[in-house]
Amino acid sequence: MRKILIALLVLLVLAGGAGAGWWGYRHFLRDPVEVAREQIAKGDIRAAQLELRNAVLKNPSNATAHFELGKLQLRMGDAVAAEKELKAARAAGYKEPGLVPLLARSYLVQQKIKDLLFVFDNLLNVDDRGIQTLLREVGSDALALALRGAEPEVQDKILKNMSKRAAEILKDDMEARGPVKLAEVEAAQKEIIAIAQRLAEEGTISLGAKGGGDFV
């Protein structure tokens, strides 16, 4: 009888170990971002942070993991780490509209007001070569929308840095669209600003003010 009880106990232990192994395997197969979101919902913030950190270490091009980690870091009060991850998300191609407001919040927390002063009309201060580089990165739809709400001087600067044919197509596109929502114009301008800031961070273009010097 004793031998039977011992055998049953061994089987139970083995079954439990197999179950834990299967659970671990299933966890390994799941999307780490999904796992982290579930952990956040349960209030296990540290576990979610660890999950997302491991995700970006294993796959640095995981834009969504960078974004979620940046959002979580900001929630935890680490604006410096949040800025780093949000910029990594942007560099990896994250396109959702929530990125720019969160990045702005990280700047505000760090009192990086100068970084928030760059608005669409400041493109006037970018030299022609920089504008041409920027235009190669910007989609035609976003550009047409953004210019609808820009000052005439900015429109002229953009158009003069395009080929005559491309400028004519863009002007026709702007006229054919009819009335557009202000929110759509602002979203397009923010998208272009984000691209300009990325290029500036990479050293490809300069966002300097006219006459040189920093904004104060």
Summary of the structure (lengths in Angstrom):
residues: 216
radius of gyration: 25.1
end to end distance: 86.3
largest distance: 94.8
contacts: 592
relative contact order: 0.08
helix: 73%
strand: 0%
